[in-house]
């Protein structure tokens, strides 16, 4: 399949299989979140250290939220992979089935993601440390050369690691393999298929770009109306209108982005193994 065929198929699945939108949203929001706590109740006097119990409670709640998000992120990744596989076979998957499939695979996907993160972090540390040693040994001018070499070596290597993880995730879910087994098979699968990986990266970028542009076309007039309403209903009314109108559109936008990105890699993998 060519790049545009993959993009077209991924967008078709994202548009027509709405049961995948919740999982696509959890994947599409980028795998991270920001938390900011606001003061409530009685203000703490300046200079007074926070209560130990409050700190412990805040830490427990924050860890619970992070853990829940991590589980949902990898659960959604597994659900999307299985859902796209069924969609390509003219099948479907309910939200409940998606949760069951995702729950069965979130652990192995988490381990693959953790190994990918550790290898990527180690790679960046080695390249950065090498540049620092060159700077210490030879001074500032040599750092430019070292940075150029690090970029030439590091960028393709990190791209290869991303492809490796993406294929390993699909092998783990679709073939029900353990993390190390899936990573080993993904390494063998990727050998001689770097061109396929690059094609899927381009397809994913084009798919996300297209969805984003179309989403902005829809959001822009709605946002203009919301801002204009502030002069009529005040800030509170504008915020309420924004929540009612922009939040659903943003949900759909991120959901379709998540489904599209996952679909691109699943379609690419299945197109090779089902030949």
Number of C-alpha atoms within 10 A of each C-alpha: 12 12 18 14 11 24 26 16 16 27 22 14 20 25 16 11 18 19 18 26 26 21 28 30 22 24 26 23 16 11 12 11 8 4 8 5 6 5 8 7 5 6 7 12 8 6 6 7 8 10 10 9 9 10 11 11 12 13 12 12 12 13 12 12 12 15 12 11 16 17 17 20 26 26 26 29 29 30 29 32 25 22 30 27 20 13 18 16 9 8 11 17 21 13 16 11 15 24 18 14 22 27 17 16 23 22 17 21 27 19 16 22 18 12 16 19 15 11 14 17 12 12 15 16 12 14 17 15 12 16 21 17 13 19 16 12 11 11 12 12 10 14 19 14 13 19 18 12 13 17 13 11 12 18 12 11 14 17 14 17 16 17 23 25 21 21 22 28 30 26 24 23 24 16 10 14 18 18 22 15 14 25 23 12 18 21 18 12 18 17 11 10 13 15 11 19 22 14 20 24 19 16 25 23 15 16 23 23 13 14 17 16 11 12 17 15 11 14 16 12 11 17 17 10 13 21 17 13 18 15 11 10 13 12 14 11 15 20 17 13 20 18 13 11 15 18 12 11 17 15 18 18 24 24 24 32 28 27 33 32 26 25 30 26 27 27 20 20 19 15 12 12 8 6 5
